[in-house]
Amino acid sequence: MRNFVLLSLLFIGQMVFAQKYAFVDSEYILRNVPAYEAANEQLTQLSTKWQAEVEQRFDEIAQLYKNYQAENVFLSNEMKIKRENEIIEKEKQAKQLQQNYFGQEGELFKRREALIKPIQDEIYNAIVDISSENNIAAVFDKASGMGIMYVDTKYDISDDVLIELGYKSE
């Protein structure tokens, strides 16, 4: 029985040492994929445009409130209530617009998903293909801070992923 345990441990130990590991730098890969840069630029432009639109709405609300405060003493109670409700309604609309653009299920999220996810899927598939061809047991992403203390650069397959995708490296 003792020999079986020792033999099993030896066999398992050899299997562990036979495993190959690699790492990639996803930030490096993405910087070298032109489609990613183009998608990011498009998202930045949309975000800037939408942010300006939302800020304009809030500026208009601030001006309405400022005017209301200046005219408050001259308004009847009925007019005060009407103006307050108008300001409140415009503020709700502005917040809703902000949520529609930038919320968790907003337009920016949907656009990012539509533009970036196919690129990420393509990179992932290239990593899987390279890992299968080279019998790599695990690939770690050093850009995501997975807690890797030391990595020998000979296992960096980032350039291979770029080549597999048809892109040049830096």
Helices and strands as residue ranges (DSSP letters): H 2-18, E 20-24, H 26-31, H 34-71, G 72-74, H 77-102, H 107-133, E 136-141, G 142-144, G 153-155, H 158-165
